[in-house]
């Protein structure tokens, strides 16, 4: 059955909506494939989020028509929202439910390796609100083919991180137990990121660093600021040193015995480098076994015991990288789209 699909791009965003141009581009590519498969698409776009590839006849600007009027006029079967966690996104979702109650809402977000080239979709939300973040799902059972595809992907990522030649051998995937004789790496996040605002026990990076330092004075922490969102009020503490962003993270990874973070791509990346990872807060990395999810209200007394099972970590990472994220460029291929889980979501399968 052919569907009418509405792509919303920064519909009610007020904070730098021009950042959503890449979303408009990805949706436009996807819409092209869906058109070839018999589906009709339209776009509801903030004026500052219009990508140059969008044709004027294909979109409605948010300052030209209200979303309720557009929903009543177009009667979409499926509506896409990027992110879905901000107040602006929730307003969009609420209006869809109110004025087009039979419309299915699908959420999308940047994937993981590399983020700029990958995207994932879900019918419940993104990050901590994604269906596969809240619980394990049937589709997470991976085949031997999925596993081998993950291992090949993992080897490429590790070679790239370490600056190795394409044919260089890398260590087999095997999560190392914590080595607390070495330093503990703490990658910080952007305090304005939705993961921090909605799914983190710490709202500031300062409070996060102070928690680790005070709770575990017996360990030495290496704190690395987010490269695009550094904060200037981090405390001076005896067991904490700060690593400049100019330092190549993975060239010094042998000196790291454990990684602790709130929830970021770096945590997944560290796991693929065989590091034990502890996550505080809810999100993609915190469910499924590729990291140890620690409750700050029930903290571990120390980090001396093995915390992550290699087989479970491999299964989770294979699910995320092979089964869940999609290649943005391949969205232009109608066969690729038709064979994807996204097409099943669109068609209620």
C-alpha positions as a printed NumPy array, in Angstrom:
array([[  0.   ,   0.   ,   0.   ],
       [  1.402,   3.366,  -1.011],
       [  1.972,   5.838,   1.808],
       [  1.848,   9.616,   2.137],
       [  4.973,  10.631,   4.038],
       [  5.724,  13.94 ,   5.76 ],
       [  9.306,  14.848,   6.631],
       [  9.599,  17.576,   9.273],
       [ 12.868,  19.516,   9.505],
       [ 13.39 ,  21.779,  12.543],
       [  9.646,  22.495,  12.552],
       [  9.588,  24.406,  15.859],
       [ 13.32 ,  24.861,  16.463],
       [ 14.486,  28.327,  17.56 ],
       [ 18.124,  27.572,  18.427],
       [ 20.277,  27.705,  15.281],
       [ 17.885,  25.879,  12.94 ],
       [ 20.472,  26.105,  10.155],
       [ 22.166,  23.11 ,  11.803],
       [ 19.35 ,  20.944,  10.424],
       [ 20.33 ,  21.371,   6.765],
       [ 22.019,  17.978,   6.808],
       [ 18.717,  16.494,   7.982],
       [ 16.88 ,  18.029,   5.046],
       [ 19.499,  16.546,   2.725],
       [ 19.216,  13.037,   4.207],
       [ 15.416,  13.136,   4.085],
       [ 15.46 ,  14.377,   0.491],
       [ 17.627,  11.427,  -0.552],
       [ 15.331,   9.009,   1.27 ],
       [ 12.246,  10.583,  -0.269],
       [ 13.717,  10.   ,  -3.719],
       [ 13.953,   6.26 ,  -3.103],
       [ 10.502,   6.119,  -1.548],
       [  9.079,   7.858,  -4.619],
       [ 10.574,   5.131,  -6.802],
       [  8.852,   2.6  ,  -4.542],
       [  5.486,   4.284,  -5.067],
       [  5.249,   6.552,  -2.018],
       [  4.53 ,  10.296,  -2.011],
       [  6.513,  12.662,   0.191],
       [  6.299,  16.275,   1.304],
       [  8.484,  18.39 ,   3.58 ],
       [  7.738,  20.854,   6.371],
       [ 10.95 ,  22.842,   6.792],
       [ 12.201,  25.782,   8.826],
       [ 13.292,  28.545,   6.381],
       [ 16.864,  28.404,   7.681],
       [ 17.039,  24.598,   7.388],
       [ 16.358,  24.288,   3.666],
       [ 19.12 ,  22.369,   1.914],
       [ 20.072,  23.381,  -1.602],
       [ 19.022,  20.   ,  -2.977],
       [ 15.398,  20.518,  -1.995],
       [ 13.163,  21.648,  -4.839],
       [ 10.758,  24.451,  -3.933],
       [  7.715,  22.51 ,  -5.076],
       [  8.522,  19.701,  -2.634],
       [  8.402,  21.616,   0.638],
       [  6.319,  23.959,   2.761],
       [  8.072,  26.521,   4.956],
       [  7.106,  26.707,   8.607],
       [  6.496,  30.455,   8.361],
       [  4.044,  29.957,   5.506],
       [  1.68 ,  27.411,   7.032],
       [  1.052,  26.013,  10.478],
       [  1.655,  22.315,  11.068],
       [ -1.997,  21.625,  12.047],
       [ -3.21 ,  23.07 ,   8.739],
       [ -0.613,  21.078,   6.817],
       [ -1.561,  17.846,   8.573],
       [ -5.241,  18.385,   7.839],
       [ -4.464,  19.146,   4.192],
       [ -1.952,  16.37 ,   3.484],
       [ -3.28 ,  13.599,   5.783],
       [  0.107,  11.821,   6.041],
       [  0.372,   8.147,   6.944],
       [  3.945,   8.474,   8.261],
       [  5.798,  11.464,   9.689],
       [  9.544,  11.729,  10.343],
       [ 11.056,  13.769,  13.194],
       [ 14.782,  14.208,  13.748],
       [ 15.802,  13.55 ,  17.357],
       [ 12.453,  13.866,  19.069],
       [ 13.72 ,  14.725,  22.54 ],
       [ 13.69 ,  18.523,  22.649],
       [ 10.677,  20.666,  23.506],
       [ 10.483,  21.701,  19.843],
       [ 10.421,  18.076,  18.701],
       [  7.848,  17.097,  21.306],
       [  5.612,  19.947,  20.175],
       [  5.811,  18.601,  16.637],
       [  4.991,  15.07 ,  17.809],
       [  2.075,  16.295,  19.946],
       [  0.564,  18.235,  17.038],
       [  0.818,  15.175,  14.816],
       [ -1.001,  13.071,  17.395],
       [ -3.661,  15.739,  17.824],
       [ -4.361,  16.57 ,  14.179],
       [ -3.405,  13.284,  12.498],
       [ -4.001,  10.586,  15.093],
       [ -3.571,   7.705,  12.643],
       [ -0.192,   8.942,  11.433],
       [  2.796,   6.856,  12.469],
       [  5.718,   8.894,  13.831],
       [  9.246,   7.689,  13.058],
       [ 12.288,   9.223,  14.702],
       [ 15.781,   9.452,  13.261],
       [ 19.229,  10.378,  14.511],
       [ 22.872,  10.248,  13.448],
       [ 24.472,   6.817,  13.645],
       [ 27.88 ,   6.016,  15.031],
       [ 30.848,   5.167,  12.817],
       [ 31.228,   7.65 ,  11.278],
       [ 28.322,   9.762,  12.535],
       [ 28.198,  12.031,   9.511],
       [ 27.635,   9.076,   7.167],
       [ 25.269,   6.957,   9.249],
       [ 21.673,   7.279,  10.407],
       [ 19.215,   5.156,  12.361],
       [ 15.435,   5.128,  12.741],
       [ 13.035,   4.029,  15.455],
       [  9.315,   4.141,  16.137],
       [  9.692,   5.091,  19.811],
       [ 12.467,   7.663,  19.879],
       [ 16.224,   8.167,  19.746],
       [ 19.095,   7.715,  22.192],
       [ 17.675,   6.721,  25.592],
       [ 14.115,   6.693,  24.227],
       [ 14.836,   4.332,  21.332],
       [ 13.121,   0.966,  21.588],
       [ 16.463,  -0.835,  21.591],
       [ 17.843,   1.388,  24.364],
       [ 14.964,   0.656,  26.733],
       [ 14.933,  -3.09 ,  26.153],
       [ 16.47 ,  -5.831,  24.093],
       [ 14.397,  -6.681,  21.05 ],
       [ 13.936,  -9.816,  18.992],
       [ 15.899,  -8.4  ,  16.069],
       [ 18.977,  -8.153,  18.27 ],
       [ 19.656, -11.867,  17.792],
       [ 22.485, -11.798,  15.268],
       [ 23.538, -14.38 ,  12.719],
       [ 27.08 , -15.562,  12.071],
       [ 27.028, -13.421,   8.93 ],
       [ 26.116, -10.348,  11.005],
       [ 28.909, -11.178,  13.393],
       [ 31.488, -11.462,  10.634],
       [ 30.28 ,  -8.203,   9.077],
       [ 30.669,  -6.501,  12.446],
       [ 34.197,  -7.841,  12.917],
       [ 35.227,  -6.565,   9.484],
       [ 33.687,  -3.182,  10.267],
       [ 35.316,  -3.127,  13.667],
       [ 38.739,  -3.878,  12.188],
       [ 38.386,  -0.987,   9.716],
       [ 37.437,   1.384,  12.527],
       [ 40.321,   0.301,  14.754],
       [ 42.823,   0.622,  11.875],
       [ 41.525,   4.099,  11.116],
       [ 41.706,   5.177,  14.761],
       [ 45.272,   3.9  ,  15.091],
       [ 46.41 ,   5.184,  11.713],
       [ 47.268,   1.694,  10.491],
       [ 47.563,   0.447,   6.932],
       [ 44.434,  -1.175,   5.472],
       [ 45.992,  -4.65 ,   5.559],
       [ 47.495,  -4.304,   9.039],
       [ 46.501,  -6.915,  11.573],
       [ 44.598,  -5.731,  14.646],
       [ 43.97 ,  -7.538,  17.893],
       [ 40.95 ,  -9.837,  18.056],
       [ 37.816,  -8.474,  19.661],
       [ 38.017,  -9.344,  23.353],
       [ 36.976,  -6.988,  26.131],
       [ 39.841,  -6.574,  28.549],
       [ 39.058,  -6.552,  32.289],
       [ 39.691,  -3.227,  34.04 ],
       [ 43.336,  -2.482,  34.723],
       [ 43.171,   0.035,  37.52 ],
       [ 46.947,   0.278,  37.744],
       [ 46.606,   2.333,  34.587],
       [ 44.702,   5.59 ,  34.243],
       [ 40.932,   5.837,  33.762],
       [ 39.8  ,   7.825,  30.746],
       [ 36.772,  10.09 ,  31.219],
       [ 35.446,  11.618,  27.961],
       [ 33.164,  14.567,  28.644],
       [ 30.093,  15.574,  26.669],
       [ 28.39 ,  18.716,  25.468],
       [ 26.271,  19.984,  28.363],
       [ 23.636,  21.115,  25.857],
       [ 23.361,  17.677,  24.259],
       [ 19.996,  15.96 ,  24.708],
       [ 21.729,  12.986,  26.336],
       [ 22.891,  15.247,  29.145],
       [ 19.724,  17.314,  29.429],
       [ 17.319,  14.377,  29.553],
       [ 19.149,  11.134,  30.367],
       [ 22.123,  11.932,  32.574],
       [ 22.467,  11.932,  36.375],
       [ 24.86 ,  14.867,  35.919],
       [ 23.818,  18.089,  34.213],
       [ 27.268,  19.667,  34.305],
       [ 30.653,  18.204,  33.487],
       [ 32.072,  19.743,  36.639],
       [ 29.683,  17.764,  38.856],
       [ 30.51 ,  14.593,  36.91 ],
       [ 34.27 ,  15.009,  37.404],
       [ 33.841,  15.874,  41.089],
       [ 31.675,  12.786,  41.601],
       [ 34.316,  10.465,  40.17 ],
       [ 37.173,  12.129,  42.016],
       [ 35.419,  12.132,  45.39 ],
       [ 33.858,   8.664,  45.04 ],
       [ 37.042,   6.963,  43.863],
       [ 40.058,   8.776,  45.347],
       [ 42.151,   5.626,  44.895],
       [ 42.17 ,   5.993,  41.096],
       [ 43.811,   8.387,  38.677],
       [ 41.496,   9.936,  36.056],
       [ 42.356,  11.446,  32.681],
       [ 39.544,  13.791,  31.686],
       [ 39.143,  14.731,  28.036],
       [ 36.882,  17.634,  27.134],
       [ 34.388,  17.456,  24.299],
       [ 36.255,  18.941,  21.3  ],
       [ 33.357,  21.186,  20.243],
       [ 31.96 ,  22.041,  23.672],
       [ 34.714,  22.62 ,  26.243],
       [ 33.799,  24.007,  29.653],
       [ 35.987,  26.393,  31.62 ],
       [ 34.987,  25.653,  35.218],
       [ 36.459,  22.196,  35.684],
       [ 37.944,  21.706,  39.151],
       [ 41.58 ,  21.221,  40.101],
       [ 41.709,  17.847,  41.851],
       [ 44.59 ,  15.71 ,  43.083],
       [ 43.586,  12.566,  41.181],
       [ 42.426,  14.25 ,  37.973],
       [ 44.462,  15.411,  34.997],
       [ 43.069,  17.028,  31.887],
       [ 43.991,  15.886,  28.405],
       [ 44.13 ,  18.475,  25.639],
       [ 42.069,  17.738,  22.539],
       [ 45.247,  17.996,  20.454],
       [ 46.439,  14.72 ,  21.994],
       [ 45.65 ,  11.759,  19.741],
       [ 43.21 ,   9.785,  21.864],
       [ 43.87 ,   6.339,  20.431],
       [ 47.643,   6.628,  20.066],
       [ 47.825,   6.614,  23.888],
       [ 45.089,   4.062,  24.502],
       [ 47.547,   1.467,  25.839],
       [ 47.974,   3.731,  28.859],
       [ 44.231,   3.523,  29.635],
       [ 42.884,   0.684,  31.775],
       [ 39.204,   1.642,  31.878],
       [ 36.811,   4.164,  30.316],
       [ 33.993,   5.9  ,  32.199],
       [ 31.503,   8.222,  30.552],
       [ 27.909,   9.345,  30.575],
       [ 26.784,   8.28 ,  27.14 ],
       [ 28.56 ,   9.032,  23.896],
       [ 29.898,   7.5  ,  20.725],
       [ 33.337,   7.424,  22.333],
       [ 32.053,   4.775,  24.744],
       [ 31.051,   2.478,  21.887],
       [ 34.345,   3.243,  20.177],
       [ 36.335,   2.409,  23.301],
       [ 34.516,  -0.917,  23.574],
       [ 35.576,  -1.743,  20.017],
       [ 39.155,  -1.128,  21.153],
       [ 38.591,  -3.876,  23.744],
       [ 38.319,  -1.533,  26.711],
       [ 35.926,  -2.15 ,  29.568],
       [ 33.51 ,   0.778,  29.602],
       [ 31.314,   2.017,  32.444],
       [ 28.353,   4.185,  31.466],
       [ 26.445,   6.47 ,  33.818],
       [ 23.11 ,   7.538,  32.41 ],
       [ 20.728,   6.023,  29.883],
       [ 21.297,   5.711,  26.177],
       [ 22.424,   3.641,  23.223],
       [ 25.459,   2.254,  25.026],
       [ 23.836,   1.5  ,  28.362],
       [ 21.615,  -1.436,  27.365],
       [ 22.616,  -4.731,  25.84 ],
       [ 25.932,  -5.635,  27.397],
       [ 28.629,  -3.752,  25.452],
       [ 29.249,  -1.575,  28.518],
       [ 28.622,  -1.85 ,  32.241],
       [ 25.747,   0.436,  33.202],
       [ 26.321,   1.828,  36.687],
       [ 23.649,   3.424,  38.858],
       [ 25.137,   6.415,  40.689],
       [ 22.837,   5.646,  43.609],
       [ 24.322,   2.138,  43.838],
       [ 27.908,   2.677,  42.754],
       [ 30.536,  -0.033,  42.602],
       [ 32.982,   0.107,  45.521],
       [ 35.868,  -0.358,  43.096],
       [ 36.593,  -1.34 ,  39.509],
       [ 38.782,  -4.39 ,  40.08 ],
       [ 36.439,  -7.139,  38.859],
       [ 35.568,  -8.046,  35.229],
       [ 32.425,  -6.13 ,  34.274],
       [ 31.678,  -6.82 ,  30.594],
       [ 31.27 , -10.139,  28.778],
       [ 32.91 , -10.2  ,  25.341],
       [ 30.189, -12.334,  23.729],
       [ 27.408, -10.015,  24.906],
       [ 29.37 ,  -6.927,  23.878],
       [ 29.962,  -8.386,  20.435],
       [ 26.287,  -9.208,  19.976],
       [ 25.169,  -5.724,  20.989],
       [ 27.737,  -3.896,  18.864],
       [ 26.93 ,  -6.099,  15.868],
       [ 23.258,  -5.282,  16.268],
       [ 23.89 ,  -1.535,  16.412],
       [ 26.441,  -1.284,  13.627],
       [ 25.199,  -3.942,  11.222],
       [ 21.477,  -4.231,  11.883],
       [ 20.393,  -0.781,  13.033],
       [ 22.392,   2.027,  11.484],
       [ 22.016,   2.772,   7.788],
       [ 24.365,   4.376,   5.284],
       [ 23.098,   7.854,   4.361],
       [ 24.482,   7.647,   0.851],
       [ 22.773,   4.326,   0.218],
       [ 19.406,   5.861,   1.05 ],
       [ 19.393,   6.854,  -2.617],
       [ 19.222,   3.156,  -3.547],
       [ 15.593,   1.991,  -3.596],
       [ 16.596,  -1.66 ,  -3.218],
       [ 18.69 ,  -0.855,  -0.162],
       [ 15.769,   1.027,   1.38 ],
       [ 13.218,  -1.654,   0.501],
       [ 15.307,  -4.388,   2.133],
       [ 15.873,  -2.371,   5.305],
       [ 14.111,  -2.473,   8.667],
       [ 13.117,   1.144,   7.999],
       [ 10.87 ,   0.046,   5.156],
       [  9.212,  -2.434,   7.501],
       [  8.575,   0.38 ,   9.961],
       [  7.06 ,   2.539,   7.239],
       [  4.796,  -0.273,   6.109],
       [  3.713,  -1.389,   9.598],
       [  5.437,  -4.736,   9.313]])
